[in-house]
Amino acid sequence: MDKYFITGIGTGIGKTLVSAILTEKLKADYWKPIQSGDLEASDSLTVKNLISNPETVIHPESYRLTQPLSPHLSAKLDGIEIDLRKINIPVTDNNLIIEGAGGLMVPLNENELIVDLIKKLSVEVILVSQNYLGSINHTLLSVNLLKQFNIPVKGIIFNGTENNETERYILQYTKIKKLGYIPSLNQIDKTHIASLGENILI
């Protein structure tokens, strides 16, 4: 079974939307290891409400932090410390979509970052990039960091306003496969999620 870690070039890039699309397309299980803030409207609940297949299992988070802040600070305010040794992939016979928190350099504790968690879990990454001024820089930095940590990248999914030149440059420079493009939508529901998955090459 395939396991993919969904990470982005920053915060608010569209990781949860991409995670829902891939979860539905693959009829995969979903897992968000660290949820920081907004527990009543968590990413796990968002994905659950967007998918329609009966096979997906939404696995519980390893850490549920109450403050909408960087995980290391939210954990500190909650009186705990995130321990990567306590974050283990759920046992499943299904494909698994794992959603990160923020970008690769988001701190989890005083010494470890999201990229350290990905390395520890030993899974392939799907990188979410959004087209905006500066996104080439942020995407190339993210790819270079993944290469530095010897983390395999399945491909890149772009979303937001389409920019063919930005995408062309990123793809030719990184030599990473484009898995698909997700347009900006004013409203997202289960019907959109299913149809958007048709254009993702995975």
Secondary structure, 3 states (H helix, E strand, C coil): CCEEEEEECCCCCCHHHHHHHHHHHHCCEEECCEEECCHHHCHHHHHHHHCCCCCCCEECCCEEECCCCCHHHHHHHCCCCCCHHHCCCCCCCCCEEEEEEEECCCECCCCCEHHHHHHHHCCEEEEEEECCCCHHHHHHHHHHHHHHCCCCEEEEEEECCCCHHHHHHHHHHHCCCEEEEECCCCCCCHHHHHHHHCCCCC
